[in-house]
Amino acid sequence: MASKFIGCAQAYLNKFVALQKPIIYNTKVAVEVAKQVYTKEGMAFPTGAQFSEAQQTLQNTLKIKNLKSLTFSQVAKGGVVLAEIYTFFLIGEIVGRRNLIGYNVKSEEAAHHEH
């Protein structure tokens, strides 16, 4: 039993070590691309005043009296933005699963025969 556990642990460790180099490489590439975009676009971190302004705007937006004064057009635009966000979430799920419908879950019998 212990040897089976150790063998399984070694297999997972070998897979992790094999994935380590591509993960590190891709992370370094992403960081370099982000640096270039940050520099080219002239981006900068928000100042304390900008954070305070954003917080105040959010608090004012969430007040009930302001929500009652929304027009149909504003609500419709908000609905479209929410639909876009949900669509991007669903696309991310599909990419993550590498499958259009459902997750690739092995049956109990197939999983039993692997070991």
Jmol script that loads the backbone (N, CA, C; Angstrom):
load data "model"
ATOM      1  N   MET A   1       0.826  -1.193   0.000  1.00  0.00           N
ATOM      2  CA  MET A   1       0.000   0.000   0.000  1.00  0.00           C
ATOM      3  C   MET A   1       0.864   1.248   0.000  1.00  0.00           C
ATOM      4  N   ALA A   2       1.893   1.270   0.864  1.00  0.00           N
ATOM      5  CA  ALA A   2       2.765   2.446   0.949  1.00  0.00           C
ATOM      6  C   ALA A   2       3.553   2.615  -0.346  1.00  0.00           C
ATOM      7  N   SER A   3       3.992   1.516  -0.946  1.00  0.00           N
ATOM      8  CA  SER A   3       4.766   1.615  -2.193  1.00  0.00           C
ATOM      9  C   SER A   3       3.889   2.141  -3.328  1.00  0.00           C
ATOM     10  N   LYS A   4       2.614   1.773  -3.319  1.00  0.00           N
ATOM     11  CA  LYS A   4       1.680   2.263  -4.328  1.00  0.00           C
ATOM     12  C   LYS A   4       1.488   3.771  -4.171  1.00  0.00           C
ATOM     13  N   PHE A   5       1.380   4.219  -2.925  1.00  0.00           N
ATOM     14  CA  PHE A   5       1.226   5.643  -2.639  1.00  0.00           C
ATOM     15  C   PHE A   5       2.483   6.406  -3.061  1.00  0.00           C
ATOM     16  N   ILE A   6       3.656   5.861  -2.749  1.00  0.00           N
ATOM     17  CA  ILE A   6       4.915   6.516  -3.100  1.00  0.00           C
ATOM     18  C   ILE A   6       5.065   6.581  -4.622  1.00  0.00           C
ATOM     19  N   GLY A   7       4.702   5.510  -5.305  1.00  0.00           N
ATOM     20  CA  GLY A   7       4.770   5.492  -6.765  1.00  0.00           C
ATOM     21  C   GLY A   7       3.852   6.534  -7.384  1.00  0.00           C
ATOM     22  N   CYS A   8       2.670   6.661  -6.823  1.00  0.00           N
ATOM     23  CA  CYS A   8       1.704   7.649  -7.312  1.00  0.00           C
ATOM     24  C   CYS A   8       2.229   9.067  -7.057  1.00  0.00           C
ATOM     25  N   ALA A   9       2.791   9.282  -5.870  1.00  0.00           N
ATOM     26  CA  ALA A   9       3.340  10.592  -5.526  1.00  0.00           C
ATOM     27  C   ALA A   9       4.501  10.943  -6.449  1.00  0.00           C
ATOM     28  N   GLN A  10       5.352   9.962  -6.760  1.00  0.00           N
ATOM     29  CA  GLN A  10       6.481  10.208  -7.658  1.00  0.00           C
ATOM     30  C   GLN A  10       5.992  10.552  -9.067  1.00  0.00           C
ATOM     31  N   ALA A  11       4.941   9.894  -9.505  1.00  0.00           N
ATOM     32  CA  ALA A  11       4.390  10.176 -10.833  1.00  0.00           C
ATOM     33  C   ALA A  11       3.885  11.619 -10.894  1.00  0.00           C
ATOM     34  N   TYR A  12       3.165  12.054  -9.862  1.00  0.00           N
ATOM     35  CA  TYR A  12       2.673  13.433  -9.832  1.00  0.00           C
ATOM     36  C   TYR A  12       3.831  14.415  -9.744  1.00  0.00           C
ATOM     37  N   LEU A  13       4.848  14.102  -8.983  1.00  0.00           N
ATOM     38  CA  LEU A  13       6.018  14.968  -8.858  1.00  0.00           C
ATOM     39  C   LEU A  13       6.729  15.089 -10.204  1.00  0.00           C
ATOM     40  N   ASN A  14       6.869  13.995 -10.919  1.00  0.00           N
ATOM     41  CA  ASN A  14       7.505  14.022 -12.243  1.00  0.00           C
ATOM     42  C   ASN A  14       6.700  14.881 -13.218  1.00  0.00           C
ATOM     43  N   LYS A  15       5.370  14.771 -13.159  1.00  0.00           N
ATOM     44  CA  LYS A  15       4.522  15.598 -14.025  1.00  0.00           C
ATOM     45  C   LYS A  15       4.688  17.068 -13.675  1.00  0.00           C
ATOM     46  N   PHE A  16       4.757  17.373 -12.385  1.00  0.00           N
ATOM     47  CA  PHE A  16       4.924  18.755 -11.945  1.00  0.00           C
ATOM     48  C   PHE A  16       6.257  19.316 -12.415  1.00  0.00           C
ATOM     49  N   VAL A  17       7.316  18.537 -12.287  1.00  0.00           N
ATOM     50  CA  VAL A  17       8.648  18.980 -12.713  1.00  0.00           C
ATOM     51  C   VAL A  17       8.655  19.209 -14.221  1.00  0.00           C
ATOM     52  N   ALA A  18       7.984  18.342 -14.973  1.00  0.00           N
ATOM     53  CA  ALA A  18       7.922  18.489 -16.426  1.00  0.00           C
ATOM     54  C   ALA A  18       7.170  19.760 -16.820  1.00  0.00           C
ATOM     55  N   LEU A  19       6.162  20.140 -16.045  1.00  0.00           N
ATOM     56  CA  LEU A  19       5.378  21.337 -16.342  1.00  0.00           C
ATOM     57  C   LEU A  19       6.038  22.613 -15.829  1.00  0.00           C
ATOM     58  N   GLN A  20       6.991  22.490 -14.944  1.00  0.00           N
ATOM     59  CA  GLN A  20       7.587  23.656 -14.294  1.00  0.00           C
ATOM     60  C   GLN A  20       8.253  24.587 -15.303  1.00  0.00           C
ATOM     61  N   LYS A  21       9.056  24.066 -16.208  1.00  0.00           N
ATOM     62  CA  LYS A  21       9.777  24.909 -17.159  1.00  0.00           C
ATOM     63  C   LYS A  21       8.828  25.677 -18.082  1.00  0.00           C
ATOM     64  N   PRO A  22       7.825  25.025 -18.702  1.00  0.00           N
ATOM     65  CA  PRO A  22       6.914  25.803 -19.552  1.00  0.00           C
ATOM     66  C   PRO A  22       6.130  26.861 -18.765  1.00  0.00           C
ATOM     67  N   ILE A  23       5.754  26.541 -17.534  1.00  0.00           N
ATOM     68  CA  ILE A  23       5.004  27.508 -16.731  1.00  0.00           C
ATOM     69  C   ILE A  23       5.882  28.721 -16.429  1.00  0.00           C
ATOM     70  N   ILE A  24       7.124  28.484 -16.035  1.00  0.00           N
ATOM     71  CA  ILE A  24       8.040  29.595 -15.735  1.00  0.00           C
ATOM     72  C   ILE A  24       8.289  30.419 -16.994  1.00  0.00           C
ATOM     73  N   TYR A  25       8.522  29.756 -18.123  1.00  0.00           N
ATOM     74  CA  TYR A  25       8.770  30.462 -19.376  1.00  0.00           C
ATOM     75  C   TYR A  25       7.569  31.328 -19.759  1.00  0.00           C
ATOM     76  N   ASN A  26       6.375  30.742 -19.740  1.00  0.00           N
ATOM     77  CA  ASN A  26       5.167  31.492 -20.117  1.00  0.00           C
ATOM     78  C   ASN A  26       4.905  32.651 -19.169  1.00  0.00           C
ATOM     79  N   THR A  27       5.215  32.473 -17.892  1.00  0.00           N
ATOM     80  CA  THR A  27       5.042  33.559 -16.930  1.00  0.00           C
ATOM     81  C   THR A  27       5.999  34.697 -17.246  1.00  0.00           C
ATOM     82  N   LYS A  28       7.238  34.375 -17.556  1.00  0.00           N
ATOM     83  CA  LYS A  28       8.219  35.407 -17.898  1.00  0.00           C
ATOM     84  C   LYS A  28       7.806  36.156 -19.166  1.00  0.00           C
ATOM     85  N   VAL A  29       7.299  35.429 -20.158  1.00  0.00           N
ATOM     86  CA  VAL A  29       6.841  36.068 -21.395  1.00  0.00           C
ATOM     87  C   VAL A  29       5.677  37.011 -21.094  1.00  0.00           C
ATOM     88  N   ALA A  30       4.712  36.559 -20.281  1.00  0.00           N
ATOM     89  CA  ALA A  30       3.558  37.395 -19.937  1.00  0.00           C
ATOM     90  C   ALA A  30       3.995  38.656 -19.192  1.00  0.00           C
ATOM     91  N   VAL A  31       4.966  38.528 -18.297  1.00  0.00           N
ATOM     92  CA  VAL A  31       5.458  39.686 -17.552  1.00  0.00           C
ATOM     93  C   VAL A  31       6.117  40.685 -18.502  1.00  0.00           C
ATOM     94  N   GLU A  32       6.921  40.196 -19.428  1.00  0.00           N
ATOM     95  CA  GLU A  32       7.592  41.085 -20.383  1.00  0.00           C
ATOM     96  C   GLU A  32       6.578  41.795 -21.283  1.00  0.00           C
ATOM     97  N   VAL A  33       5.558  41.078 -21.746  1.00  0.00           N
ATOM     98  CA  VAL A  33       4.520  41.696 -22.576  1.00  0.00           C
ATOM     99  C   VAL A  33       3.782  42.757 -21.766  1.00  0.00           C
ATOM    100  N   ALA A  34       3.463  42.449 -20.518  1.00  0.00           N
ATOM    101  CA  ALA A  34       2.775  43.414 -19.667  1.00  0.00           C
ATOM    102  C   ALA A  34       3.632  44.665 -19.452  1.00  0.00           C
ATOM    103  N   LYS A  35       4.936  44.480 -19.258  1.00  0.00           N
ATOM    104  CA  LYS A  35       5.837  45.634 -19.100  1.00  0.00           C
ATOM    105  C   LYS A  35       5.825  46.510 -20.346  1.00  0.00           C
ATOM    106  N   GLN A  36       5.887  45.872 -21.509  1.00  0.00           N
ATOM    107  CA  GLN A  36       5.899  46.639 -22.755  1.00  0.00           C
ATOM    108  C   GLN A  36       4.599  47.402 -22.961  1.00  0.00           C
ATOM    109  N   VAL A  37       3.477  46.756 -22.687  1.00  0.00           N
ATOM    110  CA  VAL A  37       2.176  47.429 -22.812  1.00  0.00           C
ATOM    111  C   VAL A  37       2.091  48.580 -21.814  1.00  0.00           C
ATOM    112  N   TYR A  38       2.516  48.329 -20.581  1.00  0.00           N
ATOM    113  CA  TYR A  38       2.490  49.343 -19.515  1.00  0.00           C
ATOM    114  C   TYR A  38       3.293  50.569 -19.939  1.00  0.00           C
ATOM    115  N   THR A  39       4.481  50.338 -20.505  1.00  0.00           N
ATOM    116  CA  THR A  39       5.348  51.437 -20.913  1.00  0.00           C
ATOM    117  C   THR A  39       4.786  52.148 -22.139  1.00  0.00           C
ATOM    118  N   LYS A  40       4.384  51.385 -23.160  1.00  0.00           N
ATOM    119  CA  LYS A  40       3.908  51.977 -24.414  1.00  0.00           C
ATOM    120  C   LYS A  40       2.628  52.783 -24.215  1.00  0.00           C
ATOM    121  N   GLU A  41       1.742  52.302 -23.378  1.00  0.00           N
ATOM    122  CA  GLU A  41       0.469  52.994 -23.146  1.00  0.00           C
ATOM    123  C   GLU A  41       0.594  54.129 -22.129  1.00  0.00           C
ATOM    124  N   GLY A  42       1.767  54.263 -21.535  1.00  0.00           N
ATOM    125  CA  GLY A  42       1.963  55.337 -20.549  1.00  0.00           C
ATOM    126  C   GLY A  42       1.111  55.137 -19.307  1.00  0.00           C
ATOM    127  N   MET A  43       0.946  53.904 -18.926  1.00  0.00           N
ATOM    128  CA  MET A  43       0.096  53.593 -17.775  1.00  0.00           C
ATOM    129  C   MET A  43       0.822  53.952 -16.478  1.00  0.00           C
ATOM    130  N   ALA A  44       0.029  54.203 -15.448  1.00  0.00           N
ATOM    131  CA  ALA A  44       0.584  54.487 -14.127  1.00  0.00           C
ATOM    132  C   ALA A  44      -0.414  54.004 -13.085  1.00  0.00           C
ATOM    133  N   PHE A  45       0.101  53.682 -11.904  1.00  0.00           N
ATOM    134  CA  PHE A  45      -0.790  53.260 -10.834  1.00  0.00           C
ATOM    135  C   PHE A  45      -1.647  54.431 -10.379  1.00  0.00           C
ATOM    136  N   PRO A  46      -2.896  54.174  -9.992  1.00  0.00           N
ATOM    137  CA  PRO A  46      -3.762  55.269  -9.538  1.00  0.00           C
ATOM    138  C   PRO A  46      -3.214  55.907  -8.265  1.00  0.00           C
ATOM    139  N   THR A  47      -3.450  57.193  -8.163  1.00  0.00           N
ATOM    140  CA  THR A  47      -3.030  57.911  -6.959  1.00  0.00           C
ATOM    141  C   THR A  47      -4.062  57.703  -5.865  1.00  0.00           C
ATOM    142  N   GLY A  48      -3.726  58.115  -4.652  1.00  0.00           N
ATOM    143  CA  GLY A  48      -4.668  58.012  -3.536  1.00  0.00           C
ATOM    144  C   GLY A  48      -5.934  58.808  -3.802  1.00  0.00           C
ATOM    145  N   ALA A  49      -5.791  59.977  -4.441  1.00  0.00           N
ATOM    146  CA  ALA A  49      -6.956  60.809  -4.760  1.00  0.00           C
ATOM    147  C   ALA A  49      -7.872  60.098  -5.755  1.00  0.00           C
ATOM    148  N   GLN A  50      -7.275  59.389  -6.731  1.00  0.00           N
ATOM    149  CA  GLN A  50      -8.081  58.662  -7.708  1.00  0.00           C
ATOM    150  C   GLN A  50      -8.827  57.500  -7.052  1.00  0.00           C
ATOM    151  N   PHE A  51      -8.179  56.821  -6.100  1.00  0.00           N
ATOM    152  CA  PHE A  51      -8.854  55.752  -5.362  1.00  0.00           C
ATOM    153  C   PHE A  51     -10.037  56.313  -4.575  1.00  0.00           C
ATOM    154  N   SER A  52      -9.821  57.444  -3.898  1.00  0.00           N
ATOM    155  CA  SER A  52     -10.895  58.071  -3.118  1.00  0.00           C
ATOM    156  C   SER A  52     -12.046  58.486  -4.015  1.00  0.00           C
ATOM    157  N   GLU A  53     -11.724  59.051  -5.181  1.00  0.00           N
ATOM    158  CA  GLU A  53     -12.764  59.468  -6.125  1.00  0.00           C
ATOM    159  C   GLU A  53     -13.576  58.268  -6.614  1.00  0.00           C
ATOM    160  N   ALA A  54     -12.895  57.173  -6.918  1.00  0.00           N
ATOM    161  CA  ALA A  54     -13.588  55.968  -7.389  1.00  0.00           C
ATOM    162  C   ALA A  54     -14.487  55.405  -6.294  1.00  0.00           C
ATOM    163  N   GLN A  55     -14.000  55.408  -5.054  1.00  0.00           N
ATOM    164  CA  GLN A  55     -14.795  54.919  -3.930  1.00  0.00           C
ATOM    165  C   GLN A  55     -16.034  55.786  -3.733  1.00  0.00           C
ATOM    166  N   GLN A  56     -15.870  57.095  -3.824  1.00  0.00           N
ATOM    167  CA  GLN A  56     -17.003  58.013  -3.658  1.00  0.00           C
ATOM    168  C   GLN A  56     -18.025  57.813  -4.773  1.00  0.00           C
ATOM    169  N   THR A  57     -17.545  57.644  -6.001  1.00  0.00           N
ATOM    170  CA  THR A  57     -18.445  57.424  -7.136  1.00  0.00           C
ATOM    171  C   THR A  57     -19.235  56.133  -6.955  1.00  0.00           C
ATOM    172  N   LEU A  58     -18.565  55.095  -6.503  1.00  0.00           N
ATOM    173  CA  LEU A  58     -19.235  53.815  -6.280  1.00  0.00           C
ATOM    174  C   LEU A  58     -20.294  53.931  -5.191  1.00  0.00           C
ATOM    175  N   GLN A  59     -19.969  54.620  -4.107  1.00  0.00           N
ATOM    176  CA  GLN A  59     -20.935  54.797  -3.018  1.00  0.00           C
ATOM    177  C   GLN A  59     -22.138  55.590  -3.491  1.00  0.00           C
ATOM    178  N   ASN A  60     -21.926  56.631  -4.283  1.00  0.00           N
ATOM    179  CA  ASN A  60     -23.039  57.433  -4.791  1.00  0.00           C
ATOM    180  C   ASN A  60     -23.900  56.637  -5.759  1.00  0.00           C
ATOM    181  N   THR A  61     -23.273  55.788  -6.548  1.00  0.00           N
ATOM    182  CA  THR A  61     -24.012  54.986  -7.524  1.00  0.00           C
ATOM    183  C   THR A  61     -24.916  53.980  -6.829  1.00  0.00           C
ATOM    184  N   LEU A  62     -24.472  53.434  -5.715  1.00  0.00           N
ATOM    185  CA  LEU A  62     -25.223  52.390  -5.040  1.00  0.00           C
ATOM    186  C   LEU A  62     -26.319  52.912  -4.117  1.00  0.00           C
ATOM    187  N   LYS A  63     -26.473  54.221  -4.009  1.00  0.00           N
ATOM    188  CA  LYS A  63     -27.558  54.769  -3.182  1.00  0.00           C
ATOM    189  C   LYS A  63     -28.893  54.518  -3.872  1.00  0.00           C
ATOM    190  N   ILE A  64     -29.902  54.179  -3.083  1.00  0.00           N
ATOM    191  CA  ILE A  64     -31.223  53.807  -3.615  1.00  0.00           C
ATOM    192  C   ILE A  64     -31.838  54.933  -4.429  1.00  0.00           C
ATOM    193  N   LYS A  65     -31.732  56.171  -3.966  1.00  0.00           N
ATOM    194  CA  LYS A  65     -32.362  57.286  -4.699  1.00  0.00           C
ATOM    195  C   LYS A  65     -31.747  57.442  -6.089  1.00  0.00           C
ATOM    196  N   ASN A  66     -30.464  57.134  -6.229  1.00  0.00           N
ATOM    197  CA  ASN A  66     -29.829  57.216  -7.546  1.00  0.00           C
ATOM    198  C   ASN A  66     -30.272  56.060  -8.438  1.00  0.00           C
ATOM    199  N   LEU A  67     -30.503  54.885  -7.840  1.00  0.00           N
ATOM    200  CA  LEU A  67     -30.960  53.739  -8.625  1.00  0.00           C
ATOM    201  C   LEU A  67     -32.375  53.959  -9.161  1.00  0.00           C
ATOM    202  N   LYS A  68     -33.207  54.680  -8.403  1.00  0.00           N
ATOM    203  CA  LYS A  68     -34.577  54.934  -8.843  1.00  0.00           C
ATOM    204  C   LYS A  68     -34.634  55.879 -10.033  1.00  0.00           C
ATOM    205  N   SER A  69     -33.595  56.683 -10.214  1.00  0.00           N
ATOM    206  CA  SER A  69     -33.612  57.665 -11.301  1.00  0.00           C
ATOM    207  C   SER A  69     -32.992  57.129 -12.597  1.00  0.00           C
ATOM    208  N   LEU A  70     -32.657  55.854 -12.633  1.00  0.00           N
ATOM    209  CA  LEU A  70     -32.075  55.281 -13.847  1.00  0.00           C
ATOM    210  C   LEU A  70     -33.102  55.235 -14.972  1.00  0.00           C
ATOM    211  N   THR A  71     -32.635  55.515 -16.173  1.00  0.00           N
ATOM    212  CA  THR A  71     -33.517  55.433 -17.332  1.00  0.00           C
ATOM    213  C   THR A  71     -33.444  54.019 -17.911  1.00  0.00           C
ATOM    214  N   PHE A  72     -34.395  53.727 -18.790  1.00  0.00           N
ATOM    215  CA  PHE A  72     -34.411  52.410 -19.440  1.00  0.00           C
ATOM    216  C   PHE A  72     -33.137  52.200 -20.246  1.00  0.00           C
ATOM    217  N   SER A  73     -32.676  53.251 -20.900  1.00  0.00           N
ATOM    218  CA  SER A  73     -31.459  53.165 -21.706  1.00  0.00           C
ATOM    219  C   SER A  73     -30.253  52.794 -20.850  1.00  0.00           C
ATOM    220  N   GLN A  74     -30.128  53.388 -19.672  1.00  0.00           N
ATOM    221  CA  GLN A  74     -29.014  53.086 -18.780  1.00  0.00           C
ATOM    222  C   GLN A  74     -29.086  51.640 -18.275  1.00  0.00           C
ATOM    223  N   VAL A  75     -30.293  51.194 -17.950  1.00  0.00           N
ATOM    224  CA  VAL A  75     -30.471  49.821 -17.482  1.00  0.00           C
ATOM    225  C   VAL A  75     -30.149  48.841 -18.610  1.00  0.00           C
ATOM    226  N   ALA A  76     -30.572  49.166 -19.827  1.00  0.00           N
ATOM    227  CA  ALA A  76     -30.299  48.302 -20.972  1.00  0.00           C
ATOM    228  C   ALA A  76     -28.790  48.209 -21.225  1.00  0.00           C
ATOM    229  N   LYS A  77     -28.099  49.343 -21.154  1.00  0.00           N
ATOM    230  CA  LYS A  77     -26.642  49.334 -21.343  1.00  0.00           C
ATOM    231  C   LYS A  77     -25.972  48.490 -20.258  1.00  0.00           C
ATOM    232  N   GLY A  78     -26.436  48.602 -19.037  1.00  0.00           N
ATOM    233  CA  GLY A  78     -25.889  47.789 -17.946  1.00  0.00           C
ATOM    234  C   GLY A  78     -26.140  46.306 -18.183  1.00  0.00           C
ATOM    235  N   GLY A  79     -27.320  45.985 -18.697  1.00  0.00           N
ATOM    236  CA  GLY A  79     -27.638  44.596 -19.006  1.00  0.00           C
ATOM    237  C   GLY A  79     -26.732  44.029 -20.093  1.00  0.00           C
ATOM    238  N   VAL A  80     -26.429  44.845 -21.098  1.00  0.00           N
ATOM    239  CA  VAL A  80     -25.531  44.405 -22.172  1.00  0.00           C
ATOM    240  C   VAL A  80     -24.129  44.158 -21.616  1.00  0.00           C
ATOM    241  N   VAL A  81     -23.665  45.050 -20.745  1.00  0.00           N
ATOM    242  CA  VAL A  81     -22.336  44.870 -20.147  1.00  0.00           C
ATOM    243  C   VAL A  81     -22.314  43.594 -19.305  1.00  0.00           C
ATOM    244  N   LEU A  82     -23.348  43.346 -18.516  1.00  0.00           N
ATOM    245  CA  LEU A  82     -23.408  42.114 -17.729  1.00  0.00           C
ATOM    246  C   LEU A  82     -23.433  40.881 -18.625  1.00  0.00           C
ATOM    247  N   ALA A  83     -24.153  40.955 -19.734  1.00  0.00           N
ATOM    248  CA  ALA A  83     -24.189  39.825 -20.673  1.00  0.00           C
ATOM    249  C   ALA A  83     -22.809  39.579 -21.271  1.00  0.00           C
ATOM    250  N   GLU A  84     -22.077  40.657 -21.583  1.00  0.00           N
ATOM    251  CA  GLU A  84     -20.716  40.500 -22.116  1.00  0.00           C
ATOM    252  C   GLU A  84     -19.804  39.845 -21.082  1.00  0.00           C
ATOM    253  N   ILE A  85     -19.893  40.287 -19.835  1.00  0.00           N
ATOM    254  CA  ILE A  85     -19.064  39.714 -18.775  1.00  0.00           C
ATOM    255  C   ILE A  85     -19.377  38.228 -18.618  1.00  0.00           C
ATOM    256  N   TYR A  86     -20.659  37.887 -18.609  1.00  0.00           N
ATOM    257  CA  TYR A  86     -21.060  36.483 -18.463  1.00  0.00           C
ATOM    258  C   TYR A  86     -20.577  35.652 -19.648  1.00  0.00           C
ATOM    259  N   THR A  87     -20.634  36.234 -20.856  1.00  0.00           N
ATOM    260  CA  THR A  87     -20.165  35.524 -22.042  1.00  0.00           C
ATOM    261  C   THR A  87     -18.671  35.237 -21.951  1.00  0.00           C
ATOM    262  N   PHE A  88     -17.886  36.233 -21.519  1.00  0.00           N
ATOM    263  CA  PHE A  88     -16.445  36.008 -21.357  1.00  0.00           C
ATOM    264  C   PHE A  88     -16.177  34.946 -20.297  1.00  0.00           C
ATOM    265  N   PHE A  89     -16.977  34.925 -19.238  1.00  0.00           N
ATOM    266  CA  PHE A  89     -16.843  33.884 -18.224  1.00  0.00           C
ATOM    267  C   PHE A  89     -17.089  32.512 -18.839  1.00  0.00           C
ATOM    268  N   LEU A  90     -18.153  32.387 -19.630  1.00  0.00           N
ATOM    269  CA  LEU A  90     -18.472  31.104 -20.256  1.00  0.00           C
ATOM    270  C   LEU A  90     -17.385  30.675 -21.233  1.00  0.00           C
ATOM    271  N   ILE A  91     -16.845  31.610 -21.999  1.00  0.00           N
ATOM    272  CA  ILE A  91     -15.760  31.274 -22.915  1.00  0.00           C
ATOM    273  C   ILE A  91     -14.546  30.788 -22.134  1.00  0.00           C
ATOM    274  N   GLY A  92     -14.255  31.434 -21.020  1.00  0.00           N
ATOM    275  CA  GLY A  92     -13.147  30.990 -20.169  1.00  0.00           C
ATOM    276  C   GLY A  92     -13.373  29.593 -19.629  1.00  0.00           C
ATOM    277  N   GLU A  93     -14.603  29.287 -19.265  1.00  0.00           N
ATOM    278  CA  GLU A  93     -14.932  27.947 -18.791  1.00  0.00           C
ATOM    279  C   GLU A  93     -14.703  26.908 -19.893  1.00  0.00           C
ATOM    280  N   ILE A  94     -15.126  27.228 -21.114  1.00  0.00           N
ATOM    281  CA  ILE A  94     -14.959  26.300 -22.229  1.00  0.00           C
ATOM    282  C   ILE A  94     -13.479  26.075 -22.503  1.00  0.00           C
ATOM    283  N   VAL A  95     -12.704  27.151 -22.497  1.00  0.00           N
ATOM    284  CA  VAL A  95     -11.260  27.025 -22.736  1.00  0.00           C
ATOM    285  C   VAL A  95     -10.617  26.212 -21.616  1.00  0.00           C
ATOM    286  N   GLY A  96     -11.012  26.465 -20.381  1.00  0.00           N
ATOM    287  CA  GLY A  96     -10.447  25.746 -19.247  1.00  0.00           C
ATOM    288  C   GLY A  96     -10.773  24.259 -19.266  1.00  0.00           C
ATOM    289  N   ARG A  97     -11.980  23.937 -19.693  1.00  0.00           N
ATOM    290  CA  ARG A  97     -12.388  22.527 -19.757  1.00  0.00           C
ATOM    291  C   ARG A  97     -11.810  21.832 -20.970  1.00  0.00           C
ATOM    292  N   ARG A  98     -11.459  22.612 -21.989  1.00  0.00           N
ATOM    293  CA  ARG A  98     -11.040  22.075 -23.286  1.00  0.00           C
ATOM    294  C   ARG A  98     -12.147  21.208 -23.886  1.00  0.00           C
ATOM    295  N   ASN A  99     -13.366  21.626 -23.637  1.00  0.00           N
ATOM    296  CA  ASN A  99     -14.521  20.880 -24.109  1.00  0.00           C
ATOM    297  C   ASN A  99     -15.699  21.846 -24.147  1.00  0.00           C
ATOM    298  N   LEU A 100     -16.547  21.714 -25.153  1.00  0.00           N
ATOM    299  CA  LEU A 100     -17.669  22.635 -25.277  1.00  0.00           C
ATOM    300  C   LEU A 100     -18.755  22.360 -24.243  1.00  0.00           C
ATOM    301  N   ILE A 101     -19.009  21.093 -23.973  1.00  0.00           N
ATOM    302  CA  ILE A 101     -20.093  20.738 -23.067  1.00  0.00           C
ATOM    303  C   ILE A 101     -19.552  19.854 -21.953  1.00  0.00           C
ATOM    304  N   GLY A 102     -19.687  20.281 -20.719  1.00  0.00           N
ATOM    305  CA  GLY A 102     -19.337  19.460 -19.565  1.00  0.00           C
ATOM    306  C   GLY A 102     -17.854  19.259 -19.373  1.00  0.00           C
ATOM    307  N   TYR A 103     -17.532  18.660 -18.266  1.00  0.00           N
ATOM    308  CA  TYR A 103     -16.149  18.337 -17.925  1.00  0.00           C
ATOM    309  C   TYR A 103     -15.855  16.897 -18.322  1.00  0.00           C
ATOM    310  N   ASN A 104     -14.606  16.619 -18.622  1.00  0.00           N
ATOM    311  CA  ASN A 104     -14.189  15.268 -18.990  1.00  0.00           C
ATOM    312  C   ASN A 104     -13.927  14.492 -17.697  1.00  0.00           C
ATOM    313  N   VAL A 105     -14.967  13.905 -17.146  1.00  0.00           N
ATOM    314  CA  VAL A 105     -14.873  13.172 -15.893  1.00  0.00           C
ATOM    315  C   VAL A 105     -14.824  11.684 -16.210  1.00  0.00           C
ATOM    316  N   LYS A 106     -13.809  11.021 -15.681  1.00  0.00           N
ATOM    317  CA  LYS A 106     -13.687   9.589 -15.922  1.00  0.00           C
ATOM    318  C   LYS A 106     -14.679   8.848 -15.045  1.00  0.00           C
ATOM    319  N   SER A 107     -15.225   7.780 -15.590  1.00  0.00           N
ATOM    320  CA  SER A 107     -16.152   6.974 -14.809  1.00  0.00           C
ATOM    321  C   SER A 107     -15.389   6.254 -13.708  1.00  0.00           C
ATOM    322  N   GLU A 108     -16.103   5.800 -12.705  1.00  0.00           N
ATOM    323  CA  GLU A 108     -15.467   5.104 -11.577  1.00  0.00           C
ATOM    324  C   GLU A 108     -14.765   3.849 -12.065  1.00  0.00           C
ATOM    325  N   GLU A 109     -15.376   3.168 -13.029  1.00  0.00           N
ATOM    326  CA  GLU A 109     -14.796   1.943 -13.538  1.00  0.00           C
ATOM    327  C   GLU A 109     -13.500   2.225 -14.297  1.00  0.00           C
ATOM    328  N   ALA A 110     -13.481   3.260 -15.121  1.00  0.00           N
ATOM    329  CA  ALA A 110     -12.282   3.610 -15.891  1.00  0.00           C
ATOM    330  C   ALA A 110     -11.172   4.062 -14.957  1.00  0.00           C
ATOM    331  N   ALA A 111     -11.504   4.808 -13.928  1.00  0.00           N
ATOM    332  CA  ALA A 111     -10.498   5.270 -12.972  1.00  0.00           C
ATOM    333  C   ALA A 111      -9.926   4.091 -12.191  1.00  0.00           C
ATOM    334  N   HIS A 112     -10.770   3.102 -11.920  1.00  0.00           N
ATOM    335  CA  HIS A 112     -10.329   1.921 -11.170  1.00  0.00           C
ATOM    336  C   HIS A 112      -9.329   1.105 -11.980  1.00  0.00           C
ATOM    337  N   HIS A 113      -9.537   1.033 -13.313  1.00  0.00           N
ATOM    338  CA  HIS A 113      -8.658   0.232 -14.169  1.00  0.00           C
ATOM    339  C   HIS A 113      -7.316   0.904 -14.436  1.00  0.00           C
ATOM    340  N   GLU A 114      -7.201   2.213 -14.200  1.00  0.00           N
ATOM    341  CA  GLU A 114      -5.941   2.914 -14.432  1.00  0.00           C
ATOM    342  C   GLU A 114      -4.880   2.519 -13.423  1.00  0.00           C
ATOM    343  N   HIS A 115      -5.255   2.260 -12.202  1.00  0.00           N
ATOM    344  CA  HIS A 115      -4.274   2.019 -11.139  1.00  0.00           C
ATOM    345  C   HIS A 115      -3.869   0.600 -11.055  1.00  0.00           C
TER     346      HIS A 115
END
end "model"
wireframe off; spacefill off
backbone 0.3
color backbone group
